[in-house]
Amino acid sequence: MAFTAEEKLKHLRIKRNIKLFETDYWALSDVSAMTQAQKDYRQALRDITKTATSLEDVTWPTKPE
């Protein structure tokens, strides 16, 4: 089954949102402030659809420790 461009982008966004969700705790007020690397990683995830259109052509940023 072939996916449409719209479906591919939807799947990319779902995967991106999962990755963002996994780091939401970094932004909690009772956790120490986010490092610049953490902020950059989350921004790169938010910007991923500016360069990628599907899971097939995405290059995920490296998650900082």
C-alpha positions as CSV (number, residue, x, y, z in Angstrom):
1,M,0.0,0.0,0.0
2,A,1.4,3.3,-1.0
3,F,0.9,6.4,1.2
4,T,0.0,9.8,-0.1
5,A,2.3,12.7,0.6
6,E,-0.2,14.0,3.1
7,E,-0.2,10.6,4.9
8,K,3.6,10.5,4.9
9,L,3.7,13.9,6.5
10,K,1.1,12.9,9.1
11,H,3.2,9.9,10.1
12,L,6.3,12.1,10.3
13,R,4.5,14.5,12.6
14,I,3.2,11.7,14.8
15,K,6.8,10.3,15.3
16,R,8.1,13.9,15.9
17,N,5.3,14.5,18.5
18,I,6.3,11.3,20.3
19,K,9.9,12.5,20.5
20,L,8.8,15.9,21.8
21,F,6.5,14.2,24.4
22,E,9.4,12.1,25.6
23,T,11.3,15.3,26.5
24,D,8.4,17.4,27.9
25,Y,9.6,16.7,31.4
26,W,12.7,18.9,30.6
27,A,10.4,21.9,30.6
28,L,8.6,21.3,33.9
29,S,9.1,24.1,36.4
30,D,10.2,21.7,39.2
31,V,13.0,20.3,37.1
32,S,16.2,22.4,36.7
33,A,16.3,24.7,33.7
34,M,16.8,23.1,30.3
35,T,20.2,23.2,28.8
36,Q,20.8,25.0,25.5
37,A,21.4,21.5,23.9
38,Q,18.0,20.4,25.1
39,K,16.3,23.6,23.8
40,D,18.1,23.2,20.5
41,Y,17.0,19.5,20.2
42,R,13.4,20.4,20.9
43,Q,13.5,23.2,18.4
44,A,15.1,21.0,15.8
45,L,12.2,18.5,16.3
46,R,9.6,21.3,15.9
47,D,11.4,22.4,12.7
48,I,11.7,18.9,11.2
49,T,8.9,19.3,8.7
50,K,10.7,22.3,7.1
51,T,13.2,19.8,5.6
52,A,11.6,16.4,5.7
53,T,8.3,15.3,4.1
54,S,8.2,11.7,5.3
55,L,9.8,9.1,7.7
56,E,11.8,8.0,4.6
57,D,13.7,11.2,4.2
58,V,14.1,12.5,7.8
59,T,17.3,12.9,9.6
60,W,16.5,13.0,13.3
61,P,18.6,15.3,15.6
62,T,20.7,13.7,18.2
63,K,19.0,13.7,21.6
64,P,21.3,15.2,24.3
65,E,21.9,13.4,27.5
